[in-house]
Amino acid sequence: MIDAHGQMLLGYGRALDKLGLDGGIVELNSALAIIADQPDAIARYLAGERPFEAAKLGRFRQSAS
């Protein structure tokens, strides 16, 4: 059984998927470091790129296949 937190994450992920955006979970400090180093990271994310891949938690990373 999925708890309320799990349901919330699932809902956010599905909504982002429907928008064509990556809904993987990222570690906040790492994501903020990417934004600090790459000021265009958010615009690139919204354009469909994956600039936050390095900040993702292990099981949410896209495979390199």
N, CA, C and O atoms as a GROMACS GRO file, in nm:
protein
  260
    1MET      N    1   0.084  -0.119   0.000
    1MET     CA    2   0.000   0.000   0.000
    1MET      C    3   0.088   0.125   0.000
    1MET      O    4   0.185   0.133   0.076
    2ILE      N    5   0.056   0.220  -0.084
    2ILE     CA    6   0.132   0.344  -0.094
    2ILE      C    7   0.073   0.446   0.003
    2ILE      O    8  -0.048   0.466   0.008
    3ASP      N    9   0.161   0.512   0.080
    3ASP     CA   10   0.115   0.613   0.174
    3ASP      C   11   0.088   0.746   0.103
    3ASP      O   12   0.108   0.757  -0.018
    4ALA      N   13   0.042   0.845   0.178
    4ALA     CA   14   0.006   0.975   0.119
    4ALA      C   15   0.125   1.040   0.050
    4ALA      O   16   0.110   1.099  -0.057
    5HIS      N   17   0.243   1.030   0.110
    5HIS     CA   18   0.362   1.089   0.050
    5HIS      C   19   0.393   1.022  -0.084
    5HIS      O   20   0.424   1.090  -0.183
    6GLY      N   21   0.385   0.891  -0.087
    6GLY     CA   22   0.408   0.818  -0.211
    6GLY      C   23   0.306   0.854  -0.318
    6GLY      O   24   0.341   0.867  -0.436
    7GLN      N   25   0.181   0.871  -0.278
    7GLN     CA   26   0.076   0.910  -0.372
    7GLN      C   27   0.104   1.049  -0.430
    7GLN      O   28   0.085   1.072  -0.550
    8MET      N   29   0.150   1.140  -0.344
    8MET     CA   30   0.182   1.275  -0.390
    8MET      C   31   0.295   1.272  -0.494
    8MET      O   32   0.285   1.335  -0.599
    9LEU      N   33   0.401   1.197  -0.463
    9LEU     CA   34   0.513   1.188  -0.557
    9LEU      C   35   0.469   1.124  -0.689
    9LEU      O   36   0.510   1.167  -0.796
   10LEU      N   37   0.387   1.023  -0.679
   10LEU     CA   38   0.335   0.957  -0.799
   10LEU      C   39   0.253   1.054  -0.883
   10LEU      O   40   0.266   1.058  -1.005
   11GLY      N   41   0.168   1.133  -0.818
   11GLY     CA   42   0.086   1.232  -0.888
   11GLY      C   43   0.169   1.338  -0.956
   11GLY      O   44   0.144   1.373  -1.072
   12TYR      N   45   0.268   1.391  -0.885
   12TYR     CA   46   0.356   1.492  -0.946
   12TYR      C   47   0.430   1.434  -1.066
   12TYR      O   48   0.440   1.497  -1.171
   13GLY      N   49   0.481   1.313  -1.049
   13GLY     CA   50   0.554   1.248  -1.159
   13GLY      C   51   0.467   1.229  -1.282
   13GLY      O   52   0.512   1.256  -1.394
   14ARG      N   53   0.345   1.184  -1.262
   14ARG     CA   54   0.254   1.164  -1.375
   14ARG      C   55   0.217   1.295  -1.442
   14ARG      O   56   0.210   1.303  -1.565
   15ALA      N   57   0.194   1.399  -1.362
   15ALA     CA   58   0.162   1.530  -1.419
   15ALA      C   59   0.278   1.583  -1.503
   15ALA      O   60   0.257   1.635  -1.613
   16LEU      N   61   0.400   1.571  -1.452
   16LEU     CA   62   0.516   1.618  -1.528
   16LEU      C   63   0.534   1.535  -1.655
   16LEU      O   64   0.568   1.589  -1.760
   17ASP      N   65   0.512   1.404  -1.645
   17ASP     CA   66   0.521   1.318  -1.764
   17ASP      C   67   0.422   1.363  -1.871
   17ASP      O   68   0.456   1.366  -1.989
   18LYS      N   69   0.300   1.397  -1.830
   18LYS     CA   70   0.200   1.442  -1.927
   18LYS      C   71   0.241   1.572  -1.994
   18LYS      O   72   0.201   1.600  -2.108
   19LEU      N   73   0.320   1.653  -1.924
   19LEU     CA   74   0.370   1.778  -1.982
   19LEU      C   75   0.497   1.756  -2.063
   19LEU      O   76   0.550   1.850  -2.123
   20GLY      N   77   0.545   1.633  -2.066
   20GLY     CA   78   0.668   1.603  -2.139
   20GLY      C   79   0.794   1.640  -2.063
   20GLY      O   80   0.901   1.654  -2.123
   21LEU      N   81   0.781   1.655  -1.932
   21LEU     CA   82   0.896   1.692  -1.849
   21LEU      C   83   0.940   1.574  -1.764
   21LEU      O   84   0.861   1.484  -1.734
   22ASP      N   85   1.066   1.574  -1.726
   22ASP     CA   86   1.124   1.470  -1.643
   22ASP      C   87   1.071   1.485  -1.500
   22ASP      O   88   1.086   1.591  -1.440
   23GLY      N   89   1.011   1.382  -1.447
   23GLY     CA   90   0.955   1.387  -1.313
   23GLY      C   91   1.036   1.313  -1.208
   23GLY      O   92   0.987   1.286  -1.099
   24GLY      N   93   1.162   1.280  -1.241
   24GLY     CA   94   1.247   1.209  -1.146
   24GLY      C   95   1.277   1.294  -1.023
   24GLY      O   96   1.277   1.416  -1.029
   25ILE      N   97   1.302   1.227  -0.912
   25ILE     CA   98   1.328   1.296  -0.786
   25ILE      C   99   1.476   1.332  -0.777
   25ILE      O  100   1.564   1.250  -0.802
   26VAL      N  101   1.502   1.457  -0.741
   26VAL     CA  102   1.639   1.505  -0.729
   26VAL      C  103   1.672   1.542  -0.585
   26VAL      O  104   1.583   1.571  -0.505
   27GLU      N  105   1.800   1.540  -0.554
   27GLU     CA  106   1.848   1.584  -0.424
   27GLU      C  107   1.860   1.736  -0.433
   27GLU      O  108   1.927   1.787  -0.523
   28LEU      N  109   1.796   1.808  -0.342
   28LEU     CA  110   1.781   1.953  -0.351
   28LEU      C  111   1.913   2.027  -0.360
   28LEU      O  112   1.929   2.112  -0.448
   29ASN      N  113   2.009   1.999  -0.272
   29ASN     CA  114   2.136   2.072  -0.274
   29ASN      C  115   2.208   2.054  -0.407
   29ASN      O  116   2.266   2.149  -0.459
   30SER      N  117   2.205   1.933  -0.460
   30SER     CA  118   2.271   1.907  -0.588
   30SER      C  119   2.202   1.981  -0.702
   30SER      O  120   2.267   2.036  -0.790
   31ALA      N  121   2.069   1.982  -0.699
   31ALA     CA  122   1.994   2.053  -0.804
   31ALA      C  123   2.022   2.203  -0.797
   31ALA      O  124   2.038   2.268  -0.901
   32LEU      N  125   2.028   2.258  -0.675
   32LEU     CA  126   2.058   2.401  -0.661
   32LEU      C  127   2.199   2.434  -0.707
   32LEU      O  128   2.223   2.541  -0.763
   33ALA      N  129   2.293   2.343  -0.684
   33ALA     CA  130   2.430   2.364  -0.732
   33ALA      C  131   2.433   2.368  -0.885
   33ALA      O  132   2.507   2.447  -0.943
   34ILE      N  133   2.354   2.283  -0.948
   34ILE     CA  134   2.346   2.283  -1.095
   34ILE      C  135   2.291   2.417  -1.143
   34ILE      O  136   2.341   2.474  -1.239
   35ILE      N  137   2.187   2.467  -1.076
   35ILE     CA  138   2.128   2.596  -1.114
   35ILE      C  139   2.229   2.708  -1.096
   35ILE      O  140   2.237   2.799  -1.179
   36ALA      N  141   2.307   2.704  -0.988
   36ALA     CA  142   2.408   2.807  -0.964
   36ALA      C  143   2.518   2.805  -1.070
   36ALA      O  144   2.566   2.910  -1.112
   37ASP      N  145   2.556   2.685  -1.114
   37ASP     CA  146   2.661   2.670  -1.214
   37ASP      C  147   2.611   2.691  -1.357
   37ASP      O  148   2.687   2.731  -1.446
   38GLN      N  149   2.482   2.664  -1.378
   38GLN     CA  150   2.423   2.673  -1.512
   38GLN      C  151   2.294   2.753  -1.503
   38GLN      O  152   2.186   2.695  -1.490
   39PRO      N  153   2.303   2.885  -1.510
   39PRO     CA  154   2.184   2.969  -1.492
   39PRO      C  155   2.069   2.939  -1.588
   39PRO      O  156   1.954   2.974  -1.560
   40ASP      N  157   2.097   2.875  -1.700
   40ASP     CA  158   1.992   2.842  -1.796
   40ASP      C  159   1.932   2.703  -1.773
   40ASP      O  160   1.853   2.656  -1.855
   41ALA      N  161   1.968   2.636  -1.662
   41ALA     CA  162   1.924   2.499  -1.637
   41ALA      C  163   1.773   2.487  -1.632
   41ALA      O  164   1.717   2.391  -1.685
   42ILE      N  165   1.706   2.581  -1.570
   42ILE     CA  166   1.559   2.572  -1.559
   42ILE      C  167   1.495   2.588  -1.696
   42ILE      O  168   1.402   2.515  -1.730
   43ALA      N  169   1.543   2.684  -1.774
   43ALA     CA  170   1.489   2.704  -1.909
   43ALA      C  171   1.513   2.579  -1.994
   43ALA      O  172   1.426   2.539  -2.072
   44ARG      N  173   1.630   2.518  -1.980
   44ARG     CA  174   1.659   2.396  -2.055
   44ARG      C  175   1.568   2.282  -2.011
   44ARG      O  176   1.521   2.204  -2.094
   45TYR      N  177   1.544   2.271  -1.880
   45TYR     CA  178   1.452   2.168  -1.828
   45TYR      C  179   1.312   2.187  -1.888
   45TYR      O  180   1.251   2.091  -1.935
   46LEU      N  181   1.264   2.310  -1.887
   46LEU     CA  182   1.131   2.339  -1.941
   46LEU      C  183   1.124   2.316  -2.092
   46LEU      O  184   1.015   2.299  -2.147
   47ALA      N  185   1.239   2.318  -2.158
   47ALA     CA  186   1.246   2.292  -2.302
   47ALA      C  187   1.257   2.141  -2.331
   47ALA      O  188   1.265   2.100  -2.447
   48GLY      N  189   1.257   2.060  -2.224
   48GLY     CA  190   1.260   1.915  -2.244
   48GLY      C  191   1.396   1.850  -2.225
   48GLY      O  192   1.407   1.729  -2.238
   49GLU      N  193   1.499   1.928  -2.194
   49GLU     CA  194   1.630   1.870  -2.167
   49GLU      C  195   1.633   1.814  -2.026
   49GLU      O  196   1.538   1.830  -1.950
   50ARG      N  197   1.742   1.748  -1.990
   50ARG     CA  198   1.756   1.686  -1.858
   50ARG      C  199   1.881   1.736  -1.786
   50ARG      O  200   1.973   1.659  -1.761
   51PRO      N  201   1.885   1.866  -1.753
   51PRO     CA  202   2.006   1.920  -1.690
   51PRO      C  203   2.026   1.875  -1.546
   51PRO      O  204   2.134   1.894  -1.490
   52PHE      N  205   1.925   1.815  -1.483
   52PHE     CA  206   1.935   1.775  -1.343
   52PHE      C  207   1.962   1.627  -1.324
   52PHE      O  208   1.947   1.575  -1.213
   53GLU      N  209   2.002   1.559  -1.428
   53GLU     CA  210   2.026   1.415  -1.422
   53GLU      C  211   2.129   1.379  -1.313
   53GLU      O  212   2.113   1.279  -1.243
   54ALA      N  213   2.233   1.459  -1.300
   54ALA     CA  214   2.337   1.431  -1.200
   54ALA      C  215   2.286   1.448  -1.057
   54ALA      O  216   2.347   1.396  -0.964
   55ALA      N  217   2.177   1.519  -1.038
   55ALA     CA  218   2.122   1.543  -0.904
   55ALA      C  219   2.016   1.440  -0.865
   55ALA      O  220   1.968   1.440  -0.752
   56LYS      N  221   1.981   1.352  -0.958
   56LYS     CA  222   1.875   1.255  -0.929
   56LYS      C  223   1.920   1.152  -0.828
   56LYS      O  224   2.037   1.113  -0.822
   57LEU      N  225   1.824   1.108  -0.750
   57LEU     CA  226   1.848   0.997  -0.659
   57LEU      C  227   1.862   0.870  -0.742
   57LEU      O  228   1.794   0.857  -0.845
   58GLY      N  229   1.946   0.780  -0.702
   58GLY     CA  230   1.985   0.662  -0.778
   58GLY      C  231   1.878   0.593  -0.859
   58GLY      O  232   1.896   0.573  -0.979
   59ARG      N  233   1.768   0.556  -0.798
   59ARG     CA  234   1.668   0.477  -0.871
   59ARG      C  235   1.588   0.560  -0.971
   59ARG      O  236   1.512   0.503  -1.050
   60PHE      N  237   1.604   0.692  -0.969
   60PHE     CA  238   1.530   0.778  -1.061
   60PHE      C  239   1.616   0.828  -1.176
   60PHE      O  240   1.570   0.905  -1.259
   61ARG      N  241   1.741   0.783  -1.180
   61ARG     CA  242   1.829   0.825  -1.289
   61ARG      C  243   1.792   0.750  -1.416
   61ARG      O  244   1.754   0.633  -1.413
   62GLN      N  245   1.805   0.822  -1.527
   62GLN     CA  246   1.778   0.758  -1.657
   62GLN      C  247   1.897   0.670  -1.690
   62GLN      O  248   2.012   0.709  -1.672
   63SER      N  249   1.869   0.551  -1.739
   63SER     CA  250   1.979   0.460  -1.776
   63SER      C  251   2.052   0.516  -1.897
   63SER      O  252   1.994   0.588  -1.978
   64ALA      N  253   2.180   0.480  -1.909
   64ALA     CA  254   2.264   0.531  -2.017
   64ALA      C  255   2.254   0.446  -2.142
   64ALA      O  256   2.346   0.449  -2.225
   65SER      N  257   2.147   0.371  -2.160
   65SER     CA  258   2.135   0.282  -2.278
   65SER      C  259   2.102   0.355  -2.403
   65SER      O  260   2.088   0.294  -2.509
   0.00000   0.00000   0.00000
